[in-house]
Amino acid sequence: MSNIKHTANYLIGNIGIKALGFISIPFFTHYLSVEEFGLMSLYSTVLIFLSTLLSLGMLGSFKRYYFENNDDFGAFLFSNILFLGLFFSSFVFLYFYIIQDISIFLDIPQDMLKYTIFISFLSLLVKVKLDFLQVQEHSKKNIILDFIQALVLLVFAISFMLYLDNNKFFGKIYGDMIGYGILAIYSMYKLIKIIEFKFDLKYIKYSLLFGLPVLPSMFSSFGLSFADRLMINKITDASDVGLYSFAFMIAMLLQVIISAVGKSWQPLFYKAMSNKDYKLLDNIFKINSKIVFGASLFLILFSYEFVYLLATSEYIKSLDIVLFLIIGFNFFFLYTAYGQYVSYSKKTYIDSIITITAVVLNIGLNYIYIPKYGYEASAITTIISYAFMFIMFYFNAKYFLKYRVINIFIISKIILSYFILLLVFLYINMIIDNYLVLLFIKFILINSYLIYNYWDNITQFKNEKKWLK
């Protein structure tokens, strides 16, 4: 019940945040050109990369140290935040020394890169506060702050875009600069109440030993999710980045669901593993899988409606790759579930080895096939890369770390129904031209999935209702 409650909170919060994003998409796609939309996506990509680099992978150690129930967490937090601030200050000088070379290599405006380095550090400070609320299982407070963050950034971005006459995508950058600045000050104000102003190098050592080995994995995760946009921009142009990014935004709706179940899953995973309650893990994984694969099927069935409502006709051709990106996120969900065993074992170097291998595979495939088949090839390489990671993390947890892992076969019924209904839809979509008939069939298919996979839950609910009477 605790898992369901926190999942519901995170799901509602994430849906609210994505709702803000989706409300804004028609504005961005109509107010910006496809090229400017692509440049805005490239800015977001660089922002994530720099935030990852400046974190040194240390934020994950904050969660781990908190779960160890030490009474010196305040001193631990102060030491690490101060260290990250000092690292940022020294890194900025190197960054500006080579910024022109970075701009030429990535084919990205230099002015964009100048602002992004400062925004990335501000966003990092906000994330510390959000992560702290998560480990405390304050899911409501977490989603409220996360929602306020999304709202503030959106309002500032749109305001600046309406003000600018040229390079309107810079409105997003200016908006983030002010928005993250305000939120970073608020986050530090709240955290200062629990901080103990005591610096000790042992805390830095703990975090670096945890974070540095996983940093390559974090960069690899970045490579799998975002490096394809940099490659598309370099090999083709920013307009193709815009089309790919739009399709990715539709598929990212599934990640909203995955993020919601993941945030509630992580604290329970650590507790269940500590108590050796493996049956609980199996049951939660099955529940989460029903939710994720059901959402995946829904997004694929109604992807045309999403694209039609959110963008101009210029973006319709991106619909072809939405299906593949969503299927790729199915494997993303599976690999993150089995990837928890690496974090629990503290053998984070394994995470790095697997993800680095996956990103090399992804970049290699993109390098070969984007020039031949265009940006569409990146959608296929996404499936291959995430599927590879799922397989590797599963075998690592079961045969190398030798844990009693979640039984993958408990969701075979879910996966089978998902692919059968998907194939039925793809076949019907080829032979039926009438939109209303096809829409009716879509509703039949999604309801068939729900009835088939939730029949036991429905029966149990009915029996409990009879018993109460």
ZIUR-V497875 format. One record per backbone hydrogen bond with DSSP energy under -0.5 kcal/mol. CO is the residue of the C=O (numbers start at 1). NH is the residue of the N-H. If there is no record, write none. Layout:
BEGIN
CO_NH, CO_NH
END
This chain:
BEGIN
1_5, 2_6, 3_7, 4_8, 5_9, 6_10, 7_11, 8_12, 9_13, 10_14, 11_15, 12_16, 13_17, 14_18, 15_19, 16_20, 17_21, 18_22, 19_23, 20_24, 21_25, 22_26, 24_28, 25_29, 26_30, 27_31, 28_32, 33_37, 34_38, 35_39, 36_40, 37_41, 38_42, 39_43, 40_44, 41_45, 42_46, 43_47, 44_48, 45_49, 46_50, 47_51, 48_52, 49_53, 50_54, 51_55, 52_56, 52_57, 53_56, 55_58, 57_60, 58_61, 58_62, 59_62, 59_63, 60_64, 61_65, 62_66, 63_67, 64_68, 65_68, 65_70, 66_69, 70_73, 72_76, 73_77, 74_78, 74_196, 75_79, 76_80, 77_81, 78_82, 79_83, 80_84, 81_85, 82_86, 83_87, 84_88, 85_89, 86_90, 87_91, 88_92, 89_93, 90_94, 91_95, 92_96, 93_97, 94_98, 98_102, 99_103, 100_104, 101_105, 102_106, 103_107, 103_108, 109_113, 110_114, 111_115, 112_116, 113_117, 114_118, 115_118, 115_119, 116_120, 117_121, 118_122, 119_123, 120_124, 121_125, 122_126, 123_127, 124_128, 125_129, 126_130, 127_131, 128_132, 129_133, 130_134, 131_135, 132_136, 133_138, 134_137, 137_139, 138_142, 139_143, 140_144, 141_145, 142_146, 143_147, 144_148, 145_149, 146_150, 147_151, 148_152, 149_153, 150_154, 151_155, 152_156, 153_157, 154_158, 155_159, 156_160, 157_161, 158_162, 159_163, 160_164, 167_170, 168_171, 169_172, 169_173, 170_174, 171_175, 172_176, 173_177, 174_178, 175_179, 176_180, 177_181, 178_182, 179_183, 180_184, 181_185, 182_186, 183_187, 184_188, 185_189, 186_190, 187_191, 188_192, 190_193, 191_194, 191_195, 195_197, 196_198, 200_203, 200_204, 201_205, 202_206, 203_207, 204_208, 205_209, 206_210, 207_211, 208_212, 210_214, 211_214, 211_215, 212_216, 214_218, 215_219, 216_220, 217_221, 218_222, 219_223, 220_224, 221_225, 222_226, 222_227, 226_229, 226_230, 227_231, 228_232, 229_233, 230_234, 231_235, 232_236, 237_241, 238_242, 239_243, 240_244, 241_245, 242_246, 243_247, 244_248, 245_249, 246_250, 247_251, 248_252, 250_253, 251_254, 251_255, 252_256, 253_257, 254_258, 255_259, 256_260, 257_261, 258_262, 259_263, 260_264, 261_265, 262_266, 263_267, 264_268, 265_269, 266_270, 267_271, 268_272, 269_273, 270_274, 271_275, 272_276, 272_277, 273_276, 276_278, 277_281, 278_282, 279_283, 280_284, 281_285, 282_286, 283_287, 284_288, 285_289, 286_290, 287_291, 288_292, 289_293, 290_294, 291_295, 292_296, 293_297, 294_298, 295_299, 296_300, 297_301, 298_302, 300_303, 302_306, 303_307, 304_308, 305_309, 306_310, 307_311, 312_315, 313_316, 315_318, 316_319, 317_320, 318_321, 318_322, 319_322, 319_323, 321_325, 322_326, 323_327, 324_328, 325_329, 326_330, 327_331, 328_332, 329_333, 330_334, 331_335, 332_336, 333_337, 334_338, 335_339, 336_340, 337_340, 338_341, 339_342, 339_343, 340_344, 341_345, 342_346, 342_347, 343_346, 346_348, 347_350, 347_351, 348_352, 349_353, 350_354, 351_355, 352_356, 353_357, 354_358, 355_359, 356_360, 357_361, 358_362, 359_363, 360_364, 361_365, 362_366, 363_367, 364_368, 365_369, 366_370, 369_373, 370_374, 373_376, 374_377, 375_378, 376_379, 376_380, 377_381, 378_382, 379_383, 380_384, 381_385, 382_386, 383_387, 384_388, 385_389, 386_390, 387_391, 388_392, 389_393, 390_394, 391_395, 392_396, 393_397, 394_398, 395_399, 395_400, 396_400, 396_401, 397_403, 403_405, 406_408, 407_410, 408_411, 409_412, 411_415, 412_416, 413_417, 414_418, 415_419, 416_420, 417_421, 418_422, 419_423, 420_424, 421_425, 422_426, 423_427, 424_428, 425_429, 426_430, 427_430, 427_431, 428_432, 433_435, 434_438, 435_439, 436_440, 437_441, 438_442, 439_443, 440_444, 441_445, 442_446, 443_447, 444_448, 445_449, 446_450, 447_451, 448_452, 449_453, 450_454, 451_455, 454_458, 455_459, 456_460, 457_461, 458_462, 459_463, 460_464, 461_465, 462_466, 463_467, 464_468, 465_469
END
